[in-house]
């Protein structure tokens, strides 16, 4: 059995600050995070290394500076997907 892990970020461009971790979990919790994302048409990015780092953060914690560039790339990808719809 593989260990399913998921994390969810939220970014509000009307407020100062970096994206925040709003959900994280393993197994059933991870499956529920993914299910909610799919139900709400929220893009899902699979990156095992990133999710492992994110799962070490506290909920509502802003991502650390070291993750800015990778998260920015993911958010840019999501923006471009949404723009082309």
Secondary structure, DSSP 8 states (H G I E B T S, - for coil): ----EEEEEE--TTSSS--EEEEEEETHHHHHHHHHHHHTT------HHHHHHHTTS-TT-B--GGGHHHHHHHHHHHHHHHHH-
